[in-house]
Each structure stands twice: as C-alpha cells, then as structure tokens.
Amino acid sequence: KDFPVHGSMTALSGSVTQAPKGSLHTANWVTTATIPELDAWYKSELPRKGWTVNNAIGGSTEEGSIIVFTRGEGDDQGGGQLTILVDNEGRTVVHVLLTVQN
C-alpha cells in the first residue's frame, strides 16, 4: 500500500503468496518512461515512503536497472527488488518482488 508506483506505469500482472510470517507480492508494469528516468525516480521516491535503497547491490545502465530496497530490522524486516528493463517487444517493463511482514 505504501510502495510507490510511477504515474506512467500500466499494470500487466501481479500476485500475492501468503507465508507464515508475511506475504510475497509480485507485480509487473509497462511504462512510457525511460530506464534512467525510472531509476532516478525510484531512488528518490522509495526513501520518501520509508524504504532504504541499498546502493551496494544492483546498478543501472541504459539497458536496465536493479534496485534493492529494505525497511525494518531483524525478523520485522521487509524489502524487495525492483527491475527495470526492455522486453522482447521493445517495451520498458518494471518488475517488483516485495516481501511484507505480518
């Protein structure tokens, strides 16, 4: 509910899997924004929503971006990975894998 979604994105698919200590969310969007635009926006917007961006993991190029983010500590820690890439159809796609603690 507090994961930021860029205004240019249109949902393609998503799912939620329940686990004993929380849930695993996956979502895929297509967007008209460029990889560098989304990379910069997420690195700015995630911290505004309370997430910590782990700059030591991932990276960004013109061909794709991987952003790893977390929130909380120990057993209460949640987080995930955001991947931005161009698919086989030439569309810019955003994929998010997110864990949410109960």
N, C-alpha and C positions, 0 to 999 in steps of 0.2 A: 504493500500500500504506500510505502514511502520511497520506493525505487523510482528514480526519475526516468521519464520517457520523453525523448526529444519530440517536439511538435511536428517534425517532418515524417515521423515513422507511422507505418500502417501494419497492424498485426497480421502475421501469417499463420502462426500456430502457437500453442502453449499447453503446458500440462503441470499438474501438481501430484507429487507422490508423497504419501504420508509415511513417516518413520517414527520410531519410539520417542525421540527427543525433539521432533520438529517435522519440517516438510522440505521437500526439494522441488523448486519451481524452475521450469524451463520456458523460455519464450523466444520467438523468432519474429523479427520485423523486417520489412523492406522500407527503404528510405530514399529520399531525393538528395539528402545531404551527402557531402563527401567524407571520406575516411578521416582526413585531417580535421575537418570541422567537428565531426562527432567525437573524435579523440580529445580534442581540446575542451569541448562542451562537457563531456562526462568527467574529465579530470577536474573540472571546476565545479560541476553540479553535484557529484557524489558527496564530496565533503560538506556541502551545504545541507545535505539530507542526513548527515551524521555518519557517513561511511568514511573509512580511511582507505585511501588509494595506496597500494603497495607498489611503489615505483621500481623496486628491485626485481620484480617479476613482470614478464611481458615486454612490450615495446610497441613501437609504431613505425610504419613505413607507408609509402603511398599505396602499397598493395594490401595492407591490413594492419590491424591493431588488436592487442590483447591487453586488457586492463583487469587486474586482480584487486578486489576490494574486501574489506572486513569491517565488522563492528562488534563490540563487546570483548569479553575476555574469558579464557578457560572454557568451561562447559557451556557458557552462555554466548560464546562467540558464533556469529553467523557471517556469511560472506559469499563470495562467488567470483565468477569470471565473466567478463563481457568481451565478446569477439566481434570485430567489425571486418568484413571482407567483401570482395566482389565475387558473386556466384557465377556459375557456368552460363547464365543468361545475361550477364553484364550488369546485374542489379547490385546495389550496395545493400548488404544484409547485416543485421545486428542480431547476435545470439547471446542470450543471458542464461547462465546457470546460477541459481541462487539458493542458499540454504537459509531457512528461517527456523529459529528455535521456538519451542512452545513457551 
